[in-house]
Structures are given as C-alpha cells and as structure tokens.
Amino acid sequence: MPMMIFPRLLASAGPDVPLWLSLPFGLLLLLIATMPLSPPGVKHLWDKFYHLIAIGLGAVVAAAYLATITGGGTALRHTLEDYLSFIALVGSLFVVAGGIHLKVKGEATPLENLIFLLVGAVVANVIGTTGASMVLIRPWIRMNKIRLSPYHVVFFIFIISNVGGALTPVGDPPLFLGYLRGVPFFWLVGQVAVQWLVTLGAILAVFWVFDARSFARMPARLRHEAEQPDTWRFDGIVNVPLLLVIIGAVFLPERFFLRELVMLGAAVASFRLTPKDVHAANHFSFGPIKEVAWLFAGIFLTMMPALGYLAAHGQEFGFTGPLAYYFASGALSSVLDNAPTYANFFQLAQTTAAAPDTATLLALHPLFVVGVSLGSVFFGAMTYIGNGPNFMVKSIAQDAGVHCPSFFGYIFKYSLPVLLPILALVGWWFLHQ
C-alpha cells in the first residue's frame, strides 16, 4: 500500500498486543474477497453498507486499543495520521490523473502493449507506482478497448502498480523509508537492476503469450485496423505541474500536515482548472476513490494488531538469510501495509547482522536489504490489497465497465500460477546462499 512512508504504525508495537485481536482484520479481508461473489441480495447489502462494516470492524479494534493496550491511544493516533497521509496521496493523484486525457485512436497490438507496460514500469520509478497507475490506467483501457480482458488489468497491476517501482526510493513507499534510514538514493539501482530486469522480462513474456493469443483470435478486419498507425492526443496539460507538485510534496516535512495540505491544494486546483470535457472524456467520478477511502479506513485500523505483533515478536521467527527476508517480507506485504512491514524487517536484519547503523548493514550484509526491499515491493502484486494502487486500478477499471477478476480469481488464476513462480525463481536465483 502506498502509505506515506513514515513508520508511525511501528508505535503500535508492544508485548501486550494479542494476536487474536487481528481477527477483525481477517474478517474484513474475507468479506472483501467473498461479498462480490455472493448472491445478488447479499451483494446488494454489501454494496449498500460496506462502509459501515469496514468502519465498524475498525472501531472494534480502536476501542480495544484504547481500553486494553498500553499506549493504545498513541498507536491509534499514529494510525489515523498515516491513513490521512495515505488517502491524501491516493486521492490527490486520482483527481489530478482524472484531469489528464490521453486520446488514443486505434487498437494496440501485442508489441505496442509490451512497450507501453515497459515504459510504464520505468515511469513508476520517477512518479511512483501510485502516480504511474493513476495516469496510465485510463489510456491502457482505451488502447485495448476492442479486446479488453481481465488479464489486461491484472498485468497492469503486476508491472506498473508494483514490480516496476523497485529501483528508486520514489518508486514505492518502503524504498523511500529505506532512504530515510540511510540507504543512499541510487544504492538500490546498482544492487537490483538485474533482478528487476529479469523479473520484469519474465512477467512481460507471459503477458506476451496471453496478449498474442488474444490478438490472434480477433476478426481479420479488426486485426488489420489495430495494425494501422495510432494517433495520440494529450489533453489536460495543466495537470502535469500539479502531478509534479504532489510527487514533490512527499519530501516535505510531516509537521502540521503540510504534505497533505499541499496535495489537497493540488487536487482542488486540478478539479477547478480541468475543462469539463476532459473529465467527461475520462468518465471521471469520485466513485472509485470513495470505495478505496472507506475500505482502507477499516484496513488501516484492523491491521494494527498484526503489525504490532510482528514488531514485538519478529525476532522469534529466526530469519538468518536474505532469501528468508525476501519471502517473509513478501508474504506479509501481500496483505499488510508494505511500508511498516519493510521497517520491521529492516530492523530485524540490522539486529541479525549486529550492525549498529545502516552503513554497516549495507557493507556487511547488503543482500539482507535487497531481500527486504524486493520482497516488500514485488509481493505487493499478489492480492488486490497488497498495494494501494492495486485496488484503485481495479475500481477505475470496473467503473469504466471492465470485467475484473474477483479477489480469489485474481489470486488463483493469475498471482499464484503466474506471478508467484516468477518471484520464487528470482528470489532463489539471486538470494539463495
């Protein structure tokens, strides 16, 4: 999730956080996964009351923290601050990206799709996976409009919303957290460029197989049309500097909610300055961000006990090698916020290596940091909730009428059979010792 990179949730750590208090988090995840697949009557009730259910489960955990957990009030305040930072970033990017319209005339060929995803992966390291996802998902939908399939949305999430942003601290929030802890800005590029290329290349190769088969099934007339030269038109140029303002705001001090106010200001300016015909062309509405805001409010509150338990008991798990850190941080980043997960495992790695500071850790055991970094970023693609952009992309796609896989369909049709073997092989090849 693109939470605002500052590990305030670590304040929830403590020996008095019982594991059973994570049950509301598990229940909320189960509801998110199953309710869209339920009978129409039940699904209607979920669609009508999901926000009350999410907030209600979060309120149960919040009440338990205030009543029974030492320092629970402080942990709750930090969590709410983190949530406000999260929704300010995602919401402002959603509004600003909604004012950018890339008009595509023509239908993308598999080669054009491949190039688009590759460029998007590079862009994710400059404006972040959230920024790249919000800007590029609508053009991606339009350029594949004739044969748009669920796998188009899934591979977009795999590459642009997650794996693509693994090279720089700007790319994904956990990596920025490492930068704040003393990891040099360009250190990771030198360490993981090969792993990034191999992972990205493997995912793109699988996508090529899916897309080439889909393209081959198109009627000859449509295939001939798709092979004609495309034309592109860019509308909403006023939003480009506003997008840069939001990205730059990430680096502002966190005092007095300065970052969030700057982001909100950019979103308001975008909404007022963007021509109405651009919003109309994008079919812009606040429906997707509303759904994300309510569900992630519940997720942020209910996941406090799980993160607190990890912080308090992580050393008991006995991680001793980079591969263990890769899979452990990855497994939790699939369902928990990857920023505090990264922070916890980074601290565990430093303790395991007996390193007094980050410079010593990078000198003695650089692969520990590589394992935590890649695990936290790559595995965020395993579920819709593994990273904030994932759910936002799904919501925007559904709002545009695209059929997206269900929560379990995403996992069992795509992430487990396609993504997990690639990530496992990459981890074993580069981190096995």
N, C-alpha and C positions, 0 to 999 in steps of 0.2 A: 504494500500500500504506500502511496506517496505521502505519508505523514510528514510533517515538517521536521524532519531530520534531527531534532534536538531531543535527546533521550530522557525526557521528563518522566515517561512512563516507568523508567527504572526506579523511580521513587516508590513505586508500589511494592518493590521487593521487600521481603521480610519473612522471618521464620514462622510468623503466625498467619500466613496465607494458606488456608486449607485447600487441597486440590479439589475437593467436592464442590467448592464454590465456582468451579469452571463449568458446572452443569448447565447454567443458563446460556453460556456461550455455545456449548454443544447443541442445545435445543434450538437456538436461533439459527445455527448453521443447518440443522436438519430441516427446519421449516423453509428456509431459503431454497434448499435443494428440492424439497418434495412438493411444496404447495403449488408451483406452476404445473405439476403433473397430476394434481388431484382432480376429482370430478368437478364439473362446471360450478355446481353450487358452492362447494368448499373453496374453489379457486376464487369465486366472486367475493366470498367473505374475506379471504386473504388480501385480495386487491383493495378491498374497502378499508380494512383495519390493520394492514401490515405495519403501518407507522406506530399505531398504539401498542401492538405486540412487541415491536423492537424496543420502543422506549420503556414499556412495562418490564421486560426482562432486564434491561439495563438498570432500571430503577431498583429492582430487587438486589442486584449486586451493589449498587451505590449505597443502598440502605444498610446492607451487611457490612460494607467497609466502614461506614460512619459509626455503626453500633458495636462492631466486634474486632476490627483490625486496628492495631496500634499504628498511628499515623495515617489512618484511612482517609481522613479529611484532606490531608495534603496530597495523597495519591489521587484522590478524586478530582481535586482542583487541577492537578497537572494533566490528568487525562482530558478534562474538559478543555483546557488550553490547547492541548495537542489536537483535539478534534476541531476546534475553531481554526487552527492553522491549516489543518488538512482540508476542510471544506472551503476555506478562503482560497487556497491554491487551486483545487479542482474546480470549484465554482467559477472563479475568475477566468481560468483557462477555457472552461466550457463556453462562457459568454463571449469572450474575445474570439475564440476559434469559430463560434457560430456566426461571426460577422465577416469571416473570410470565405469567399466562394471561389473555388477553382472549377470553372466550367470546362468539362471535357466533352468533346464531340467525337464520337467513335467508341468502339468496344475494344478493351485491352486484350492483347494476345498474351499467351503464357510468358513470352520473353519480356514484354512490357511490364507485366505484373511482377516478374522477378526483379527487374531493375527498380521498380517502384519500392518494393519491400527492402531491397538493399540500400537504396538512398534513404528510406525512412529509418533504417537501423543506424545509419551514420548521423542523421539529423537528431536522433534521440540522444546522442551524446553531447549535442550542442544546446538543445532546448529542453532536454529531459524526456523521459518516456511519456509522462503525462501530457506535456506540451505537444510532442510529436503525434500522440494518439488523437488528441482533440483536433489538431489542424488537419490531419491526413485521413481520418476515417471517412468523412463525407466524400471527398474525391475518390477514395478507394471504392466506396459503394457505387458511385456514379459510373466510374470507368468499367465496372463489371456488371452493369445493370441488367444486361440481357441474360446472363447465365449465373447470376449471383447465387452462391450456395453457402451452406453453413461453414464449410471449410475455409472460405474466404475470410470470414470473421475470425475463426479460430487461429489461423496462421498469422493474421494481422496482430492478434493479441500475443502470440508466441514471440514474434520478431520485433515489432515496433513498440509494443507496450511493455516488453520485458527484456529479452535477451539482447536487443540492440543497444541498450543503455549501459553496458557493463564496462565501458572503457574510461569514463571520466567521473569525477565527483558530481558533476552536474547531471549526468545521465540518470542516476537513480538515488533516492534519498539515503540508503545505507552507505553508499560510497562517499557522499558528502559528509556523513557522520565520521567516516574514517579520516577524511581530510581535516575535519575539525580536531581530531585526536592526534594529528601529527603525520599522517600519511601524505607525502608530497603529492601535489596535484597531478603530475604526469607519471608517478611511480607505477600506477596500475596499468597504464597503457603498455609500458615496457614489459610488464610481467604477464599480462593475459591476452595480448594481441593475437597470438597464435591460437590459444584456446577459443577466443571469441570468433575468429575466422572459421575454425573447424566446426564449432557448434552452429554458427550461422549458416555455413555452407551445407551442413548435413540437413538442417531444417528446410532450407531453400530447395535442396534436392528432392526431398519428399514432397514439398509443395509443388514442384515442377511436375512430378508424376500425377498428382491429383489434378492439377490445372490442365496439363496436356490432354489427359483423358476427357476432361470436361469439354475442352475446346474441340476435340476431335468429334464429339457427339453433336456439335452444333450443326444445324442445316447448312448446306453449302452456301446459300445466299447470305446468311448471317456471318458465316466464317469469312467470306470474301469481303463483307463490309468491315469486319474487325481488322482485316489486314490492310485497309486503306490508311493513309496518313492521318494522325489525330491532330486536332486543334485544341489549344488550351487558352483559357481566358481567366485572368485574375481580377476579382472584384473585392472591395473592402480593404484597400491599401492602408487606410487609416489605422487598421488594427495591428499592422506589423510592428510599429513602435510600441504600441500598448502591450503586445506579446513580450517584447524585449523588457519592458518595464516590469512585468510580472516575474520573468525569469531573474532579472537583476534583484528584485525585492527579496528573493531567497537569501541573499547575502547580507541583508540589513540586520541590525541588532533586533533582538526579540523583545526589547523593553517597550512597554506601553502599546503593545500590539501594532508597532509601526509597520511591520511587514504586511500584516493582514489589512491595515487601512490603505496602504499603497495598492495592494491587489484589488481591494474593493473599489477604490477610486478608478483604477484602470477598467474594471468591469462596467462600472456606471458610465464612464466616458464612452466605452465601446458601444453599449446599448443605445446611448443617445445619439452618437455620431454615425452609426452604421445606417446606410439607407435601408428603408423598409423592404425594397425589392430584393436586397441581398439576403435579409432574414427570410423572406418568402421563398427565395430560391433554395435556401438551405432547409426549408421546412422547420425553422427554428421554433422551439418551445421549451419551457422550463420543466417539462415532464421528466426527462431523464435525470436531471440534477436533483430534482425533488426526491425521486426514488433513492438515489445514492445517499442523499443527506440523511434521510430517515433511517435507512438500514445501517449505515455506517455509524450513526449515533449509537444505535444499540450494540453494534460490534465493538466499538471502542470501549464502551462501558463494560460489556460482559467479558472481554478478553483480558481485563486487568488481572484477575486471579491467575490465569495461565502464565502470563508474563512474569507476575510476581513469584510464582512457584519456580519458574525457570531460573530467575535471578538468584533465588535463595538456595536452590538445590542443584544447579547446573554442574558444579564441580563433582558431584557424586556420580555423574554419568561416566567419568573416566575417559574423556576424549584425549587421545595421545598423538594422533597423526593428522595430516591435512585432509586426507580422504574422509576421516570421521567428522571433521569440522564441516566439510563440504556437504555431506549428506545430512548431518544433524541440523545445521542452519537452514539447509534447503527444505527439509521435511517440515520444520516449523514455519518457515516463510511461506509455505503453500497455503496456510490457513491463518497465520498470525501476522501482525504487522512486521515487515522485514527490517524496519529501522531499529527498534529496540531488540529484536532478535539478533541482528548484527552486533549491536552494542554488547549484549550479554556474551556472545561467543567470542567477540574480540577480547573482552576482559578475561574470559576463560583461557584463551590462547596465550595471553600475556602472563597469566598465572602459571600455566603449564610450562611455559618456556622460562619461567623465573626471570622475566625481563622487567627491569624497573621502569622502562619507558618505551614508547613506540619505536624510536630509532633503534633500540637494542633488539626489539622483537623483529623488525624488518631485517636486521643484519643476521640474527641467529636463525630465525625460522620464517623466512618470507612466504613459504608455501602455506603456513597457517593462515596468514592474512588473505592469501589468494583463495584458499578453500572457503573461508567465511564470506569473502566478497562475492565469488561466483555462485556459491550456494544460495546466498540471500537474494541475488538478482535473478539468476536463471530459473529457480524453482517457483518464483512468484507466478509463473505462467501455468502452473499445474492446476489451478482452480480459478473460478471467476472472482473469488475474494482474495486471491493471493497477492494482488496488487490493485490499487485503486483504479488505474486506467482500465483494467480488465472489465470490471462491472460497468464502467461508464461507456466503454465501447459497445458492450452488449446492449445497454439501454438505448444508445443512439441508434444502433442498427435496428433494434426492434421497433423503435419509434418511426424509423423510415420504412417499415414493413418487411424487414428482412427476417427470415426464419432462422433463429439461432438455436444451437443445441441447448438442451436443458442442462441443469447443474451436473447431473450424473452423466448425461450424454456427452458433455464436454470432457469429462474425466475418462469415461470408459471407451469412448470412440476415438479420442484424439490424444489427450495428455498421457494416459497410461501406455497405449500401444505405440505412439509415435514419439512424443517428447521424452518420456522417462528413459527409454533405452538409449537415446542420443546423449542425454545428460549423464547417465550412468557410465557409458563408454568414455565420454570425455573426462569425467572425474577419475575413472580408473587409469586411463592412459597417461594423464598429466599429473595426477596427485598421488598415485599409488607408490608406496615406498617399502 
